[in-house]
Amino acid sequence: MSPMILLDYASVLIFALTGALMASRQQLDIVGFAFIACLTAVGGGTLRDVLLDRNPVFWLGNPNYILIACGAALVVFFTAHLVESRYRLLLWLDSFALAVAVPAGVAAAMSMLQPGAIVVIMGVVTGCMGGLLRDVVCNEVPLVLKQGELYVSAAFGGALTAVTLSQFSGEVLVILGGCALVTWALRAGSLTFGWRLPVYRSRPPRV
């Protein structure tokens, strides 16, 4: 099994868990759990494949991805009540999902010999779009838009690291491992230490 397929499986599983946790916060029924879990799990990868014109889209070619997402939703449906802080767990699971999905997007673009700029964009799209869809559908402020938080920037940093490493090494594990490590370190630093980017502050107009 190729590293790209393994990354897709891991990304689908972890993002599905975050989607199901969000569904538990919204007190949805079991069908709602499955829908939000699947939307979150395959959203980023679907947009990636459409933009790259990969045929078929990864989960259409292998429906096991949907089965994994539904299985994750089922597990969370029966166990979410055991977790004291579901939102905190969601944040950390989401950080791991991001650190897996960004390398998956990078690997897909690199396998098609895309230029560096496209590789970075596909890494960001794959990492961010599933969570964005999850939050918008559940009427939550998207994590990717929270004030100054390192989310899209973490995905960008990881993808850029992969492109940089690819100039010095042809080892897939080095490239994708570095991408995952930088992505997660930036996102975890934002959650743990409050790392932030400067945000726009409006000022009164000058007379």
N, C-alpha and C positions, 0 to 999 in steps of 0.2 A: 504494500500500500504506500503510495507516494506521500511525501510530507504535506503537499497541498490538500490531499483528501483527508489526511489526519487532522489538519488544521480546520478544515471545514466541519468535520464531525465534532471536534471539540468546541468550536465556535457555536454551532447549532445547539449543542447540549447546554452550554453555560448561558447563552442568551435566552434560550427557552426557559430556563429556571428563573431568570430575572423577569421575563414576561409573566410567568405564572405567579411570581411573588407580587408583581404589580396588580394582577387580577385579584389576588387575595386581599389587597388593600382596598380594592374597589368593590369587594364582596360580590363577585360575579359567580354564575353557575359554572358547572364543569365544562360546558361547551364554550363559554366565554374564556375560561382558563386555556383551553386548547387553542382557541382562535388567537388570543394575545400571545401565547407562547410561540405558535408557528409564525405569526407576523414578525415577532421580534427576532426569531431564530434565523429566518431566511430573507428578511427584508434587505439587509445590506448586500448579501451575496447575490440576490436576484438583480438588484440594480447594477452591481458590478458586472455580472454576466451579460446583461442587456447592453450596457455601454461598450463592453469589449466584443460584442457580437459573438459570444460563445454559445454554441448550439449543440445540445439543448442546455437550458438553464440547469444549474447543478442539481436541484432537487427534483426537476422533471426527469432527468436522466437516472436518478437514484432516489426513489420515494422513501428509502430508509431514513432520510433526513427528517421527513415529516413524521414518521413513526417515532423517532427519537424525541422530537419536540413534543409530541402528544404524550409520550411516556413520562417525560419530565413534568408536564402539566398535571398528569394524574398523580404523580408522587407528591407534588407540592400541594395539590388540592386536599390531600388527606393528612399532610404533615405541617402545613404552614402555621397552624395554631400553636405548635410546640415552640416556635421561635419568638423570643421576647421582643426583639426589635427587627421586624421584617424589612424596614426601610434601610437600616444599617447593613443588613445582610445583602440586600439588593445592590447597594452601592459597591460593596466589595466584590460581589459576584460579577457585577457589571465591569469592574476594573479588570478582572481576569479575562472576561469575555472580550473586552477591547484589545487586550494584549495578545489574544489568540486570533481575533478577526483581522486585525491590521496586517500581520504577516500572511494570512490567507489571501487577502487582497493583493498584497505585494507579490506573492508567489504566482498568483493567476496572471497578473500583468507581465511578470518577468518570463513566464513560460511562453507567452505570445510575443516575446522580444519587443515589448513596448519601450519607448524612450523613458528616461528617468522621471520626467515631469508626470507622465501618465501613471507610472508605477506608484508615485507618491499619492496622486489623486485617488487611484483605486484602493490603496491602503486606507485612506481616510474614509472613503465612501463605504467600504465594507465594514469598517469598524464602527461607524457612527450612525448609519441610516436605520439599522434595526432598532436601536434604542430610541432614536428620534420618533419613529413610527409608533413604538410602544407608548411613549409618553404623550404624544399628541392624541392618539386614539383614547387613552385613559384620562384625558383632560388634566394632565400634570404639566408643570413647567419643565420642558425638556432639559435633561442634564447637560446636553451639548450647548445650551444657551444660558446656563446659570452664570451669574455675574463673575467674570474673571476666572472661573474654574478651569483647570487644565484638563480638557477633554478632547476637543478637536485638535488643540495644540499638542496634546500628548500623542494622538494618532499621527499627526504631521511629523512630530519629532522622531517617532519610531520608524515611519516609512522613509523619511529622509536618511536615517541611520542605515537602513537596508541598502538604499541606493549608493550611499557613500562606501559602505563595506564591500559592495559588489565591484567597486573599482580596484580593490586591493586583494580580494579573495574570491575564488570560484566555489568555495564550500557552501552548500545550501544551508547547512546547519548553523554555520557562523553568521551568515546573512540574516536568516530568519530568527535565529536565537538573539542576535543583537537587536533586531527590530522589536521583538517581544519584550526584551528586558528594558529597553529605553521607554517603550510605551507604558509598561506597567509602573516603572519607577516614577515617571512624571505624574501619572494619574494617582498612584498611591501617595506620593508626596503632597499632592493637592488635598487628598482626603485626610492625611495624617498631620501634616504640618501647615496646612492652609496656604500652600503655594498658590499664587494668583497672578494673573496678568493685569496690567493697569486697565481700568475701565473708564469710559468717557464720562466726564462730569460737566454738566451744562453750566455755563456762566452767563450772568446778565450781560446784555449787549452794551458795548461801549457807547457813550454819548458822543 
